[in-house]
Structure formats: C-alpha cells, structure tokens
Amino acid sequence: MLGFLPRSSPIYPPRPTGGLWKGSIPMMNNPLPIQDFLQPGKRVHLVGIGGVSMCPLAEVLRGMGLQVQGSDMSDGPSVQRLKSLGIPVSQGHSAENLGACDFVVRTAAVHDSNPEIAGAVARGIPVYERAQAWGAIMQRYPNALCVSGTHGKTTTTSMCTHIFLAAEKDPTVMIGGTLPLLGSGYRVGQGDTIILESCEYCNSFLSFFPTVAVILNVEEDHLDFFKDKADIEHSFHRFAELVPESGFVIANADNEGAMEAVRGLAHPVFTFGLTADADCTAADLTGQDNFPAFDILIHGERYAHVKLGIHGRHNVLNALAAASAAYLLGLPGSAVEEGLAAFRGAARRFEYKGSFHGADIFDDYAHHPDELHALLDSVRGLGYRRTIVAFQPHTYTRTIKLFDRFVEELKRPDIAILAEIYAAREANTQGISSADLCRNIPGSVYCSTLDKVTEQLSSLAQPGDLILTVGAGDIYKVGEKLKKMEADA
C-alpha cells in the first residue's frame, strides 16, 4: 500500500468562492468531501482513465488500496498499461460501466451529458473532478510543489523532478507528459514532497493545496472557458492565495501577466527573472541560442552553476523557476546542478524524432502563439538551411481567438504546412479551418489529413533542413511515419 507522510497541521487560507468545489453539477450529489472516499476497499470509477493525469491517478489510488476501474474512448498505450496492472477499463462510455462503484472521478474535458456522469447522478453516486482527487492526495504531503503557467509547465515540472531525484528526496510526481527519466509522466515515491503540473483550465488548480505555488507566466489561452486575460490573471491570483502562511509563492518577474496575478497578494512573493530585478536570476549567461550555461544567483549570491542540455531563453527561465523552488525547500545547489545537467527535455518538447532525406525531424507540443514564438526563436541559431514547420492547431476556439497571432508566427518559418485543426474536446460550430490560416500566410500549404502532411514533407525535405512537427494533437505521428519511411527505404 502507498505510504504517505501526513502534513503537519497546515494553516490554509479560506477557500475563495467559486471554482470546482462549488457551482458544478457533481456537487449536487456530493454530501461528503472526496477525502472520505479515499479509503482502502472503496471502488472508484475513472471516466477518461487513459488521460495524462488520470492514468497516474489510477495507479496512485490503486496504491492506496482502492479498487480502481474506468473507461476511455481510446485503447491506447496508457490504457494498455493499466490493463496490464489488472485495472479493468471499458472502451467507450456507458452508464453500465459504473457497476457497483462507490464514487466517480472525471476529467475536466468530460461534460455533464456524458452517460456515465448522468448515470452516476441519477443513481446518487458522488462525482468528483480529477483535480479534487489530486488536491486531496497532495494534502497528505508536507511539501506540495505545484507548477502553473500558460506555458512551460511540463518542462519546469520535469526539471523539478530531476532536481529532487538528484537530491534523493524520492518525490511523488505528476507531469502532463512523458519524462524519459521516469519512462512515464509520473512516479510514486515515499518522500515528503509531491510535484504536480497544475493547469488553470476550468480553474482545475483551485482544487489543489499547494505549499509552493510556481507561476511561470500568464497569457491569453483557454478562451473557451475564461472571458479574457484579466479573468485568467484573477484565476492565478486565487491559486496563489491557496498557499498557507508557511508556504511560498514563486512568480516570473519578467512576465507582466504573472506579476499582475500576484499584485496585492498578502503572501510574500519570491521572484525569478532575467531582465527584471528578481530574487533569483542568471549571471554570465552564455550560449543562449544553443545550450545555455549560467550561474544561478539567489539574492546576489551564487547558488549553482548550470549548463542546460536544451535550447532557448524560455528554458533558462524555466530552470530559474525550478531552482527557486529547490532553494526555498532547502535543497543544495549541487542537486540543481546535477539534476539540470542530466535533463534533456520531456517528450514532445523539441524532441528529436530522426531524419528523412538528410533533414532532421523534431517534434514539439507548442499550441499557443507564445510557444510557437519561443520554439522558433530557440531554433534560429542552430544553423539549419531551412526551417519547415508542420503545424496542427489545437481546438477551434483557440484558433479563432488567437487567429492573427498564429498567422504572425507562422509567417516566420521558411515553409509552413497547416494540418487541419485538432478538435480535442470541441465541436466546430464556428466553421473555422486551417485553410483560413493558410490563406493569410504567403507560401503556406493546407493539408486536410495527416497523410497529406506526410506527403508534403516527404517531397520538400532536403539535406540541411529542420522539420518541426508542432501541436498538441496527433501531429507527432507525421514525424514517426517519416522516420519509418526512411528506415524502410
């Protein structure tokens, strides 16, 4: 059974009104807090069990002695792994899948109309959000390090994981992507620290109980849920307010949105940055366009010297954020040096996939204009003859709301290939298409299917080219197919 260390009498600020604990359908039939159900022998049904944070949740709950079952529309690798552990998973959603479960946990992307959610409510089975489950679990740890931000969460959470493992702290970890060091996106440790990627979508992170809250940046995104940037900043402010008096709030002094989010916060804020006057900063920065090396200064004193194995100024900021958390939780600078020296990025974060016709293929998860900008900046000095970007927009809402900014960024590469929009959780009620982007980007090519993207890249690729497959959907399959075509040739 999974062992936890109890958090010693934390004094938490009062929870703000709103968020996932009030105002949603599942609260109608939840007379008890989720903590009352996280007991050995209880049977839990996870809707969307194969998701990036649901799959680790299933394993953690199983380790706590609960009987775990679930359902998912796909039968992918994460579902296969759960099945191999003896966790039953139904393919597709049906009220019959609930069986004799005691409670249900759902992802934020599962709507109230889902037959399993509707069936649970009809039967009086309590339904909780995924974030509520993680929030209840993290209360069992003295240190809950929660990494938030519009961009960089996965990379920074992964950096923190490397550092805490280098310090032999045996953390429990939940990352929204695969970290090669772990061979997955999570681990279950026996130490006193849990490290979690913390997403703002649907105010999910407002169900968390952070003792250390990191805010990397705050920009416009998820505008299918938030009204505008001010609304997003308010959400991050509420997130920071959840930190107890004995905890820490860490914010990016270089990012206007992050600083606006912590403005007026009663809790002291520890800052990091490169251009602003910050508590944690970098000195003697070299190789910024390739592999950056720099001293990390805390209050002007050298804490660590770091040489990164990943590109870009944005990753220097991510490293400063991770180092800030390590410093505040009492880790030595040597652990930061060792951990970051071994870090080569998380999966789908400028991940090398192989080569095709002499062109190098990299895959990246960037799905927001700011992330595209950072990615294109980071490859600018790598010496490639041409940069070819195959971009798959993620969700119709994001594409419409940030249309002009996507156009601006996609004009930067030598060649832009536009795959059709990845729907994810949405229906295309607006009639938007990647073809609309293409019409505004000179020389770009629209492809209605991934097979057509693959055909375009195979005809364009030449020695010395950099091919980037970019997006949060399934665009990564293109690079994998090109790699296979090269191997089979």
Salt bridges, closest charged atoms under 4 A:
GLU59 OE2 - ARG81 NE 2.67
ASP75 OD1 - LYS83 NZ 3.10
ASP112 OD1 - ARG106 NH1 2.78
GLU116 OE1 - HIS45 NE2 2.79
GLU116 OE2 - HIS93 ND1 3.47
GLU129 OE2 - ARG106 NH2 3.13
ASP170 OD1 - ARG187 NH1 2.96
GLU200 OE2 - HIS222 NE2 3.86
GLU219 OE1 - LYS229 NZ 3.73
ASP221 OD2 - HIS222 NE2 3.98
ASP221 OD1 - ARG398 NE 2.66
ASP224 OD2 - ARG425 NE 3.44
GLU241 OE2 - HIS237 NE2 3.40
ASP254 OD2 - ARG313 NH2 3.70
GLU260 OE1 - ARG263 NE 2.96
ASP279 OD1 - HIS299 NE2 3.38
ASP295 OD1 - ARG302 NH1 3.51
ASP295 OD1 - HIS305 ND1 2.76
ASP363 OD2 - ARG348 NE 2.46
ASP370 OD2 - HIS151 NE2 3.17
ASP370 OD2 - HIS368 ND1 3.94
ASP370 OD1 - ARG405 NH2 2.31
GLU371 OE2 - HIS151 ND1 2.95
GLU371 OE1 - HIS367 ND1 3.44
ASP377 OD2 - HIS373 NE2 3.21
ASP377 OD1 - ARG380 NH1 3.69
ASP377 OD1 - ARG412 NH2 2.62
GLU409 OE2 - HIS373 ND1 3.04
GLU409 OE1 - ARG412 NH1 3.21
ASP436 OD1 - ARG439 NH2 2.23
ASP451 OD1 - LYS481 NZ 3.11
ASP465 OD1 - ARG385 NH2 3.25
ASP465 OD2 - ARG386 NH2 2.73
ASP474 OD2 - LYS477 NZ 3.94
GLU480 OE2 - LYS353 NZ 3.37
ASP488 OD2 - LYS484 NZ 2.85
